[in-house]
Amino acid sequence: MSRLGQLRKKVHYETDIPRCSSCTHYRHSMVYLRDSLPKVSQCLCAKHQFTVRPNAVCDTWAGKDGSSL
């Protein structure tokens, strides 16, 4: 195991934790045209219809494999 791998194991580094960006209801921000000008949409929770941050989480989080909190 590499030095970096050992350090990650020592500090219990996790890569697949519950957060909005790993939820089934999460919609990424998109670039679209409005009046011929590029606009960027916000990240969105499709279930509750409000803007979210990718590293946040709520009680209704659902994983891609059907798991929940």
MOHULIN-V802848 format. One record per backbone hydrogen bond with DSSP energy under -0.5 kcal/mol. CO is the residue of the C=O (numbers start at 0). NH is the residue of the N-H. Records with the same first field share a line. If there is no record, write none. Layout:
# MOHULIN-V802848
CO: NH, NH
This chain:
# MOHULIN-V802848
1: 5
2: 6
3: 7
4: 8
5: 9
6: 10
7: 12
8: 11
14: 16
18: 21
19: 22
21: 63
22: 25
24: 45
26: 43
29: 31, 40
31: 38
33: 36
36: 33
38: 31
42: 51
43: 26, 45
44: 48, 49
49: 44
52: 55
53: 20
55: 19
57: 60
60: 68
61: 23
62: 65
66: 62
